[in-house]
Structures are given as C-alpha cells and as structure tokens.
Amino acid sequence: MPELPEVETVRRGLQPVMEGAVIEKAVINRPNLRFPFPDNFVARLENQKILSVGRRAKYLVLDLASNEVLVMHLGMSGSFRIEMAESISAPGVFHHPRSDAQKHDHVIISVNGPHGRADIIYNDPRRFGYMDLVPREAMETHKHFAGVGIEPTGNALDGALISQLFAGKAAPLKAALLDQRLIAGLGNIYVCEALWRAGLSPQRKATTITRKDGKATKRTELLATSIREIIASAIEAGGSSLRDHKQTDGTMGYFQHTFNVYDQEGKPCKAPGCKSTIKRIVQSGRSTFYCPTCQR
C-alpha cells in the first residue's frame, strides 16, 4: 500500500494541474471501487472549482467550491495518470510499479485550469482504493478521519509525544508505529527504515522506550528524529523527481528510494562497522526487515 511519502508525491504531482481548475467533466466506468461511489457523484463534481489539493495521513483531499471535499484513497494498487495535449505523466514514487493498463481506468476527471485542459485518470487494478465526498465542516469527525493520529511531518512529533503515546503499551514497537490512531500515515516501509535508523528493535515493547512521567527519553527523541528525517527525505526525493514531466509514454521514470533494510533480507547491514546481515520476520502478517545487531 502506498505510504505517506508516496501519497504526498502524488499530491505534489496533481497540485499544479488541479488546484484552481474547474472540473468540466467526470466519468466513472464502474459503479464502485472498494466501496460504491457516493450518490450523484458525477453531478456533485462537475462544474466545481478545486480550491486546494491536500493530504491527510494517506488520503488525498480536494477542497471544492461546493463546500464538499473529495476524499481519495489509493488502496493497494491505485494511481493517477495526467494526460495533457503535450505529455503524459504518472505522479508518484512507488517501490512496486503502478499499472497503466486502460482497462483499469475507473475514474476520469477532466479539468480546465491554469495549465490548460487535462484528464486526471484514476487507475486501480485491484480496486482497493475508494473515493468519497465529505462536507468540509464534518471532516475531522467523519469516519475516514475521526481518531486519526498526529502527522509525522512536523516538529509536533517529538520525543515527549512519543513517550506519552507509547506509555503502557505492551505491543511491539513496530505495531505501535503502524497504529494510525497514534501517528498518521506511517506504513511498513518507512517504519522499518526509521527503526533501523534509530537502532531500535521492531520486537521491543513500545512502553520500554518511555518514561512514566511522559517526558522524552534518549530513545524516543532519536525515534522521533528518525521518523521525521526519513519521511522528509522521502518526500523531498519524490518531490524533486516530479519537477520533470518528460514521461510521454506513461512510464514511471521517477527516483526509486534506496532502502537500508526494507526488502534487503540477507544483505549486509549498511551501518558503519556492522558485520551483520538484514533479517526478515513476520509481525501481524507483515514482513519486518531489521538488523539483529544494530537494533536493540
């Protein structure tokens, strides 16, 4: 599933074409994705100006002039393709390639904006993604966002906050980091990477890095810094690649992140002086990659 940095790079790719544009036409090629489309979905989109293109956790959010917000989730295999008169581009940076088979083009949003006319095409082979329309005033209490935790992209995520969030939690550290009610948008790839950078075992109980008084510890400070840095560098890399839209054949052509531990089973650990190899275990049905020497 695309993680926060991937969703953010998609947002950055869509923003120049969609923000400030008017939706001239919307087409849905099937009655549903993971869930049915909202009632009168097409009519509620057409002729609406897109005020902003944002993101909350792993959701893309388009603020419309109608005071509704178009909420979009990419699911497992969802992606967008931008087709303009002179080019085709596929915004996003994904570890696994996205599909461009036209038979999986389920939603087409045609816009006219500052950069001219464009078709924004949503492609989703597995159809685990979904779209919804939510009243702007109901965003924070809506089922998609109620109880969603803090964003990991700002200084609000610090050692003290992690200490408070993880206090008393006997769940493994990786499970706690994946809990969207605590920290929003973190997924398997970047949790593995952040834990390696912080030198913390994914199997360690989350509460063991905290203090009873809720104050920061050396471990929670290091973890908070590692999360912010890994997410920021991933977003920056994706954002830089999106500045060049030369992919006229629809291929990705974007920077692929070099992972330190994720998907590196059996390879040497990249930490200076470490002679261990990266191991893989399964936690809650998902692969975890880590260094048994560096991470304690």
C-alpha positions as CSV (number, residue, x, y, z in Angstrom):
1,M,0.0,0.0,0.0
2,P,1.3,3.5,-0.8
3,E,2.7,5.2,2.3
4,L,2.6,8.9,3.3
5,P,5.7,9.9,1.2
6,E,4.2,8.3,-1.9
7,V,0.8,9.9,-1.4
8,E,2.5,13.2,-0.8
9,T,4.4,13.0,-4.1
10,V,1.1,12.1,-5.8
11,R,-0.4,15.3,-4.3
12,R,2.5,17.4,-5.5
13,G,2.1,15.9,-8.9
14,L,-1.6,16.6,-9.1
15,Q,-1.5,20.1,-7.5
16,P,-0.2,22.2,-10.4
17,V,-2.8,20.8,-12.8
18,M,-5.8,20.5,-10.5
19,E,-5.5,23.4,-7.9
20,G,-7.5,26.4,-9.2
21,A,-9.0,24.3,-12.0
22,V,-12.7,23.7,-12.8
23,I,-13.9,20.1,-13.2
24,E,-15.6,20.2,-16.6
25,K,-16.5,16.6,-16.8
26,A,-16.3,13.5,-14.6
27,V,-16.7,9.9,-15.8
28,I,-17.0,6.7,-13.7
29,N,-16.5,3.5,-15.6
30,R,-18.0,1.2,-13.0
31,P,-20.4,1.6,-10.1
32,N,-17.9,1.1,-7.4
33,L,-14.3,0.7,-6.3
34,R,-13.7,-0.8,-2.9
35,F,-17.0,0.9,-1.9
36,P,-19.8,2.3,-4.0
37,F,-19.4,5.9,-5.2
38,P,-21.4,8.5,-3.3
39,D,-24.9,9.3,-4.6
40,N,-24.9,11.7,-7.6
41,F,-21.1,11.6,-7.5
42,V,-20.6,12.9,-11.1
43,A,-23.1,15.7,-10.8
44,R,-21.6,16.8,-7.5
45,L,-18.1,17.1,-9.1
46,E,-18.9,18.7,-12.4
47,N,-18.6,22.5,-12.7
48,Q,-16.9,22.7,-9.3
49,K,-13.7,24.7,-8.8
50,I,-10.9,22.9,-6.9
51,L,-9.7,25.3,-4.3
52,S,-6.8,23.2,-3.0
53,V,-5.2,19.8,-3.3
54,G,-4.2,18.5,0.1
55,R,-3.3,15.3,2.1
56,R,-4.3,14.0,5.5
57,A,-2.5,10.8,6.5
58,K,-2.7,8.5,3.5
59,Y,-5.7,10.3,2.0
60,L,-5.7,12.8,-0.9
61,V,-8.2,15.6,-0.2
62,L,-9.5,18.1,-2.8
63,D,-11.4,21.1,-1.4
64,L,-14.2,22.1,-3.7
65,A,-16.1,25.3,-4.0
66,S,-19.3,23.5,-3.2
67,N,-18.0,23.2,0.5
68,E,-17.5,19.5,-0.1
69,V,-14.2,17.7,0.0
70,L,-13.3,14.9,-2.5
71,V,-11.5,12.3,-0.4
72,M,-9.4,9.7,-2.3
73,H,-7.5,6.7,-1.0
74,L,-5.2,4.8,-3.3
75,G,-5.7,1.4,-1.7
76,M,-3.1,-1.3,-2.7
77,S,-2.7,-0.5,-6.4
78,G,-4.3,2.8,-7.2
79,S,-2.5,5.6,-9.1
80,F,-3.2,8.7,-11.2
81,R,-2.2,9.5,-14.7
82,I,-2.2,13.0,-16.1
83,E,-2.9,13.3,-19.8
84,M,-2.4,16.7,-21.4
85,A,-2.2,17.6,-25.1
86,E,1.6,17.6,-25.0
87,S,2.5,15.0,-22.4
88,I,1.6,12.1,-20.1
89,S,2.9,11.8,-16.6
90,A,2.3,9.5,-13.7
91,P,2.8,11.3,-10.4
92,G,4.1,9.2,-7.5
93,V,7.1,7.3,-6.4
94,F,6.3,3.7,-5.6
95,H,8.5,0.7,-4.6
96,H,6.4,-1.5,-6.9
97,P,5.4,-0.2,-10.4
98,R,1.9,1.1,-10.9
99,S,-0.4,-0.1,-13.7
100,D,-1.2,1.9,-16.8
101,A,-3.5,-0.7,-18.4
102,Q,-6.5,1.3,-19.7
103,K,-8.9,-1.5,-18.7
104,H,-8.3,-0.4,-15.1
105,D,-9.1,3.3,-15.7
106,H,-12.1,3.6,-13.4
107,V,-12.4,7.4,-12.9
108,I,-11.6,10.2,-15.4
109,I,-11.8,13.8,-14.1
110,S,-11.4,16.4,-16.9
111,V,-10.2,19.8,-15.7
112,N,-9.5,23.2,-17.1
113,G,-7.2,25.3,-15.1
114,P,-4.1,27.5,-15.0
115,H,-2.1,24.9,-17.1
116,G,-4.8,24.2,-19.6
117,R,-7.1,21.2,-20.0
118,A,-6.1,17.9,-18.6
119,D,-7.6,14.5,-17.9
120,I,-6.8,13.1,-14.5
121,I,-7.2,9.3,-14.8
122,Y,-7.5,7.0,-11.7
123,N,-6.3,3.5,-12.5
124,D,-6.7,0.7,-9.9
125,P,-6.3,-3.0,-11.0
126,R,-7.2,-4.4,-7.5
127,R,-9.9,-1.8,-6.8
128,F,-9.0,-1.5,-3.1
129,G,-9.0,2.3,-3.4
130,Y,-12.0,4.5,-2.9
131,M,-13.5,8.0,-3.3
132,D,-15.9,9.8,-1.2
133,L,-17.5,13.3,-0.9
134,V,-17.5,14.7,2.7
135,P,-18.9,18.1,3.9
136,R,-16.0,20.3,4.8
137,E,-17.3,21.1,8.3
138,A,-17.6,17.3,9.0
139,M,-14.0,16.4,8.0
140,E,-12.5,15.9,11.5
141,T,-15.4,13.9,12.8
142,H,-16.0,11.9,9.6
143,K,-15.3,8.1,9.7
144,H,-12.3,8.5,7.5
145,F,-10.6,10.9,9.8
146,A,-12.1,10.5,13.3
147,G,-9.4,9.4,15.7
148,V,-6.6,9.7,13.2
149,G,-3.3,10.5,14.9
150,I,-0.7,13.3,14.5
151,E,1.0,13.9,11.2
152,P,4.7,12.8,11.3
153,T,5.9,15.7,9.1
154,G,6.3,18.5,11.7
155,N,8.0,19.3,14.9
156,A,4.9,18.4,16.9
157,L,6.1,14.8,16.7
158,D,8.9,14.8,19.3
159,G,10.3,12.5,21.9
160,A,7.9,13.7,24.6
161,L,4.9,13.0,22.5
162,I,6.1,9.5,21.6
163,S,6.8,8.8,25.2
164,Q,3.2,9.8,26.0
165,L,1.6,7.9,23.1
166,F,3.5,4.7,23.8
167,A,3.3,4.7,27.7
168,G,2.0,1.5,29.0
169,K,1.7,-0.1,25.5
170,A,2.9,-3.7,25.5
171,A,2.5,-4.0,21.8
172,P,5.7,-4.4,19.8
173,L,7.3,-1.1,18.8
174,K,6.6,-1.7,15.1
175,A,2.9,-2.3,15.8
176,A,2.6,0.9,17.8
177,L,4.2,2.9,15.0
178,L,1.7,1.4,12.5
179,D,-1.3,2.3,14.7
180,Q,-2.9,5.1,12.7
181,R,-4.7,6.3,15.8
182,L,-1.3,7.3,17.3
183,I,0.7,8.5,14.3
184,A,-1.0,9.0,11.0
185,G,0.4,7.9,7.6
186,L,3.3,5.6,8.7
187,G,3.4,2.3,6.8
188,N,5.6,-0.8,6.7
189,I,8.4,0.5,4.6
190,Y,9.2,3.7,6.5
191,V,8.6,2.2,9.9
192,C,11.3,-0.4,9.1
193,E,13.6,2.3,7.9
194,A,13.0,4.6,10.9
195,L,13.5,1.8,13.4
196,W,16.8,0.9,11.8
197,R,18.0,4.5,11.8
198,A,17.0,4.8,15.5
199,G,18.7,1.5,16.4
200,L,15.5,0.1,17.9
201,S,14.3,-3.5,17.6
202,P,10.8,-3.8,16.0
203,Q,10.1,-6.5,18.6
204,R,10.8,-4.4,21.6
205,K,7.7,-3.5,23.7
206,A,6.7,0.1,22.9
207,T,6.4,1.0,26.6
208,T,10.1,0.2,27.2
209,I,11.3,3.3,25.5
210,T,9.1,5.7,27.5
211,R,9.2,7.3,31.0
212,K,6.4,7.1,33.5
213,D,6.2,10.9,33.7
214,G,5.7,11.2,30.0
215,K,8.9,13.1,29.4
216,A,11.2,12.3,26.5
217,T,13.9,9.7,26.7
218,K,17.0,9.4,24.5
219,R,15.3,6.6,22.6
220,T,12.0,8.5,22.0
221,E,13.9,11.6,20.9
222,L,16.0,9.5,18.5
223,L,13.0,7.7,17.1
224,A,11.0,11.0,16.6
225,T,14.0,12.5,14.8
226,S,14.5,9.3,12.6
227,I,10.8,9.3,11.6
228,R,10.7,13.0,10.7
229,E,14.0,12.7,8.7
230,I,13.1,9.6,6.8
231,I,9.7,10.9,5.9
232,A,11.1,14.3,4.9
233,S,13.9,12.9,2.8
234,A,11.4,10.5,1.0
235,I,9.0,13.4,0.3
236,E,11.9,15.6,-0.9
237,A,13.2,12.9,-3.3
238,G,9.7,12.3,-4.7
239,G,9.0,16.0,-5.0
240,S,12.3,16.6,-6.9
241,S,11.5,13.9,-9.4
242,L,8.1,15.3,-10.0
243,R,9.5,18.6,-11.3
244,D,10.4,16.9,-14.6
245,H,7.3,15.6,-16.6
246,K,9.0,14.1,-19.6
247,Q,7.4,10.7,-19.4
248,T,5.4,10.8,-22.6
249,D,4.8,7.1,-22.7
250,G,3.3,6.9,-19.2
251,T,6.3,5.0,-17.7
252,M,7.3,5.9,-14.1
253,G,10.8,7.4,-14.7
254,Y,11.0,8.6,-11.1
255,F,13.7,8.2,-8.5
256,Q,13.4,4.8,-6.7
257,H,14.3,5.1,-3.0
258,T,17.4,3.1,-1.8
259,F,16.3,1.2,1.3
260,N,18.7,0.4,4.1
261,V,16.6,-2.5,5.5
262,Y,13.3,-2.8,3.7
263,D,13.3,-5.7,1.2
264,Q,17.0,-6.3,2.0
265,E,16.9,-9.7,3.6
266,G,20.2,-11.5,3.6
267,K,22.2,-8.4,2.5
268,P,24.9,-6.8,4.7
269,C,23.8,-4.1,7.1
270,K,24.8,-0.7,5.9
271,A,25.6,0.7,9.4
272,P,29.3,1.6,9.7
273,G,31.3,-1.2,11.3
274,C,28.3,-3.6,11.4
275,K,29.1,-7.1,10.0
276,S,25.6,-8.5,10.4
277,T,23.0,-9.2,7.7
278,I,19.5,-8.0,7.4
279,K,16.8,-10.4,8.7
280,R,13.2,-10.7,7.9
281,I,10.5,-11.8,10.4
282,V,6.7,-11.7,10.2
283,Q,4.7,-9.5,12.5
284,S,0.9,-9.4,12.3
285,G,1.1,-10.9,8.9
286,R,3.5,-8.4,7.5
287,S,7.2,-8.6,6.8
288,T,9.6,-6.8,9.0
289,F,13.2,-6.2,8.0
290,Y,15.8,-5.3,10.6
291,C,19.4,-5.7,11.7
292,P,19.6,-8.0,14.8
293,T,22.9,-6.4,15.8
294,C,22.3,-2.7,15.4
295,Q,18.7,-2.7,16.6
296,R,18.1,-3.4,20.3
